[in-house]
Amino acid sequence: MTTDRLNLRPIFLLIGVLTMTFLARMLLSPLLLHVRAYYGFTHAEGGMLFFAMSVGFSLSMLLSGFVAERLNHRGTVLASAFIVGVALVLLGLGPPRPVFYGGLGLLGAGAGLYGPSGIAMLTDVAKSQHWGRALALHEIGPILGFFAAPLLATIAVRYATWQALFFLVAALSFGVAVLFLRCAEGGRFPGAPPSPRNIMQIWSVGRFWVIALFFVLAVGLEVGVYSMLPTFLVDERGFSEEVTNSLVGVSRLTALAVVFTAGWLADRFGAKRLIGVVAIGAGFATAGIGVARGPLLLAFVLFQPMVISAFFPAGLIELSRVAPAHSRNLAVALVIPVANLFGSGVFPAVLGYLAERGLFASGFVLAGLLMPAATLLLPLLPAKQHNGVKEVQAGRAVLGAHRLDRKGKSL
């Protein structure tokens, strides 16, 4: 007997793996002060830690198709959770500096394997008419990771050590991997490696580079700012570490206010227009963090992640229009690694460099003003299509638009 109801069990298993891979990547930010003290890192060297993790993440995602071709998507998701656990154990041992950098690269590589295969599994276990709801539920994973990391860090440094938290999250990641191995459905089909011809076709589209730039800046304002915000609030604004981690963690929950409505906003007002509004709002909120103090600073810290989270559904809608249906997934695979490399790697490294020169606050102002400046390129994006509902649905399902059957052939 068939049913039209959304099968939630495999989706929540995927959310579990995504939450662990995201949480693992976010742990460094609230623990950065303790890691710096342990190793004697400077601000600039602390920023480079995020760069090492982003390099691993970006390279892994770019090459994940080769892994999924051999292990299939289910095996690749399982490998992602397992590699993340191994990397966390290595980091928790407090190894020498070069090994610590390598462990962060391995952590990023494990997390990077998840994205393409996780989405392929999601669109395999959910019917096409349910993709929008399934992908919206899937976004809970990053939000939980953002929220849990600083709160767990606060508990760990109060009652144990920062290394103990790495071991704890490693154990959770291994546990999720075992649960996934025993219970996960779908994804038993191989992935396809990227085709040079398809890559060149996408790169030749001018507006691809425009939307790619917006993704770089958006990830920078989301993950990059998050990475260095606790250090900034403690070192530059005199917040206690416990208050800072609690504030930063709670601030990420504000994204829940818009994650399920951003698609509707893009449909109602157009993805292009929503990108412009988000770029201006999030940009000035980020700059406000650098100049404000007192209650106004708290308001900016809470408001900034809520606004920037609204970019991603609109950004995916515009990205889905760059390439034909059979290569839309490749367009996303080409953008996300680059966006993470620069947004979550270069951004924190630059902020750390500026902090070393007494320009920490100016770094937030500069980062914030870049995205409103990019709105000058919005006229290069196409106007809103008349069928807004289909446009939003395309944006939500873009990552799963090029699924493979169990023999690895395009559907």
N, C-alpha and C positions, 0 to 999 in steps of 0.2 A: 504493500500500500504506500503510495507516494504522498508527500506532504509539501505544502508550500511554506511551511514555517522555517525560519532561520535556525540552522543547527548551531547552537552556541558552544557546545563542548570543544570542538576543534579550534574555534575562534579564541576561546579563553585560554587554551593551551598555548596558542601562538602569542597571545597577549602576555602570558607568563614568561615566555622566552624573551620577547621584546623588552619587557620590563626589566629583566635581569641584565640584558646586554646594555640597556640604556643606563640603568642604575650604576652598573660597574664603571661606565665611562664618566658619570657625573661625580663619583666619589672624590676624585682628586681635588675638585674645586673647594669644598668645605674643609678638606684636610690639608690644603696647600700650606697653611701656616706651619703645621706640625711637620710636614714633609720637608719644607724649607729648613726648619730648625734642625731636623735630624741629619740632613745632608749638608747643611750650610749653603744652600742655594741662594743666589741673589734673586731680586725681582725678575730680572731678565731671564735667568736660568729657569725660574719657576714657570714663566710663560712658555719657554721652549718645551717643557714637559707636555703641554697640551699639543704642541706642534708634532711631537713624536707620535702621540696617540692618533692624531689626525692623519698623518702619513700612512700609518698602518691601516686605518679605517678606509681611506680613499683608495689605496692600491688594492686592498682586499675586495672592495665592492666592484671596482673596475674589472677585476679578474674572476669574480665569483661565478661567472657563467662557465668557465672551464671546470671549476669544482663541481658545480651542479650537473654538468654534463656527465660526470663520472659517478657522483654519489647520489644523484637525483635531488629534488628539492627538499624532500623530507630528511634525507641524510645530511644535507648542507645545513639545515636549521639545527639539527642535532649537534653537528660539528661546531656550530657557532656557540651554543651554550657550553659545550665541553671546553673549547679553547679559551673562552672567557674565564671559566673556572680555573683552568691551569694557570693562566696569566695572573689572576688575582692571588693564587697561592705563591707564585714567584715574587710578586710585589710585596706581599705580606711578610716575606722572609727578610725584608730590609737589605737587599743585595747591594753590592758596590754600585756606584753611580752609572757606569756604562750598562750594567745588567738591568738596572732600574729603568733606564731609558728604553732598553730592548723589551722589557716586560710591558711597558706602556704601548710600544708598537705592536706587540703580540695581542694585547687586550683590544686595541683598535682593530686589528686584523680579524679577530674572532667576531667582534660586533659587526664589522662590515660585511661579513658573509650572510648575515641574516636578511637584510632588506629585500633584494630581488627574489630570493627563494621563499621568504615569509609571505610576501605579497602573492607570489605564484600559488602557494598553498592556500592562501585565503580565498583567492578567486576560484580555486578548484573545489573547495569544500562548500562554498556559498554559491547559490544560484545567481545568475546575472542580475535578476531583479532585486537581489538583496545586497549587491556589492556596496551600495552607498552606506547602508546601515552597518555592514560588516567593517568597512574601512573607518567609519566614524568610531565604532567600538575599539578598533585597533589603535586609534590615537590615544586611548587611555594609557597605553604602555609608557610612552615618553612622559606624559604628565605625572604618572606615578613615580617614575624615575627621578624627575626633577624635584618632586615633593619629598620623597623619602631620603634622598642622599644627605641633605643638610641636617635633617632630624636624626638620622642614624649616626651621623658624624658627631653631633652634640652628645648623644648618649655614650658613644664609644670613647671619646676623649675624657668624659667625666668618670666612667666606671672601668675603663680598660685602656687600650692604646689604639692608635690609628691602624697598626698592623692587624690587630684583632678584628677590626671591621672588614678588612680585606679577606681574612680567613672566613668570617661569617658569610659574607656575600658569595664567596667561592663555594661554600657548602650549599647555599641556597641555589646557586646556578647548577651545581651537579645534581641536586635534588630535582629541579625543574627538568633537567635533561633526561633523567631516568623516567620521570612521569610522562614526558613527551614521548620517549621511546616506547613505553608500554601502552599509551592511550591515544596517541595522535592518529588522525585519519587524513587521507589524501596526501598529495605531494609525491606520489610514487611514480614520477616521470622525470626525465632528464631536462636540464636546462640547455640553452643554446649559447655558445660563445658569440661575442660580438663580431659582426661582419664588417671588415674595413670599408666595403662599398656603402653599406648603410650608414656607417659613421660619417663618411665624407658627404653623403647626401644631407645629413642633418647639419653638419658644420657649415655647409654652403648656404644655409638659410640665415639671413641677417638677423631676424628677430630672435633666433635661438640665443644669440649672444646677449641680447638685451635682457631676456628673461633669466638667462643664466647669471647675469650680473645682479639682478634683483634677488635671486636665490642666495648668492654669496653674501650679499649685504644682510638679508633676512636671517640667515643662519648665524652671521656674525652678531647681530643684535639679540638673537635668542640664546645660542649656546656660548658664543664668545663672551658676551657681557656677563652671562651667568657664571662663567669660569672664573672671572677676576673680580666679580662684585663683592664676595665676602671679604677678600683681602682689602679691597678699597674701603669698604665700610668700617673695617677694624682699624686699618693703618691711617686712613685719611679723615675719617669722620668720628673716630673715637667710640664706636659701638663695641659692646662686649661680644665675644665670640658666640656665646649662647644665643643672645638676642639676634645677632646677625644671621646665624644659621636658621633659626626659627622664622625670621622675617622672610628670608630668601625662599625657604621651603614653602611657606604659606603663599607667597607671591605667585608661585608657579600654578597654584590651584585656580587662580583667576582665569587661566586659559580655558577652564571648563565652561566658563560663562559664554564663550564664543565658539568653541570647537564644533558644536553641533548646529550652529546657526550661520557660520561663515558661508557655507554653500548657499543658503537661502539669500544672504546678503548679496552674493555674487550674482545670483539669478535675478534678484530684484533691481539691483543697481548696475550690474555689469562687472565682470571680473577686472577689467582694465581700470574702471573707476575705483573699485574697492582697493586695488593695489596702490593707486595714488593716495587715497585717504590713509591707508595703513602706513605707507612710507612716510608721510608727513607726521602722522600722530606718533608712531613708534620712534621715528628719528628725533623728534623734539623731546619726547619723554626720556630717551637715552641721554641726550644732551643735558636735560634737566637734572639727571642723576649726578652729573659732573659739577653742576653749579649750585644746586639747592642744598638747603640744610633744614633740620628740624622737621616739622610735620609735612612740609612740601616735599622734602626728600623722601619721606615714607610714602607719600602719595605717588610719586614717580616710580618708586621701586615696585609698588603694587600694580600700577597702571601699565607699565611698559610691557611685561610679558603677555598681558591680556590682549593688547593691541597687536603685537607682532605675531601672535598665534593665528590671527585672522588672515595673514598673508598666504599661508600654505594652500588652502583649498583654491583660492583665486589664482595663485601661481601655477598650480597643477592644471587648472583649466586652460590658462594661456599656453602652458608647455604642451598640452595635448593637441594644440592647434598648429604646432611647429612641424609635426611629422604625420604621415599617413598612419592609419590604424595599425598596420603590421609592424611599424617600427617606433610607436609611441613609447613603449617600455624602454627602448634603447635611448631615446631622448632623455628620459628621466635618469637612466643609469649613467649617462654622461654628465648630467648636471649635479646630482647629489654628491658624488665623491669630490668634485671640484669645490662645491659649496662648503662641504665639511672641511676640506683641506684648508681653505682660506678662512671660512667663517669661524670654525672652532679651533683652528691651528694658528693661522697667521694673526688673526685678531688678538687673541690672548698674548701672543709673543710680542706684538707691537705695543700693547698696553703695558706689558711688563717692562719693555725697553723704556717707554716713556716714564713709567713709575721710577725707574732707576735715576732719571734725570729730573725728578721733582715735578713731573708733568702728568701725574696719574689722572687728575680731574680733567685736564685738557684732552687726554686720550678718549674719555667718554664723550666729551663734547664733539671731538672730531669724528668719532665713530657714528654718533647720532646724526650729524649733519650730512654724512655721505649719502644716506638713503633718500632724504628729501631732494638732494641735488640730482639723484638719478631719475627723478620724475620728469626731467627734461627729455628723457629718452622715450617716455610713454607714447608719444605720437607715432613711433615706429611700430607699435603693436597694432594689430588689426582691431577694428571697431567690434562692438558686441554683436553677436549673431542674433537673429530674430528669435530663434528657438532657445530661450534661456534655460528651460528645464533640461533639454538634452545636453546643453553646454555644461551645466553643473554635473550631470551624471557622468559625462565624459571625463571631467576633471577628477571626480571621485574614483573612477574605475581605471584611470590611465595606466597605473602600474600593472594592472592585470589584463590589459587589452590584448597582449600578445601571448596568450597562454599556449602551452604545448600539450598535445595529447600524450598518451602513455608510450607512444612510439617515438615521441620527440618531434613530430611533424606539426607545422603551424595549423591551428584551427581556422 
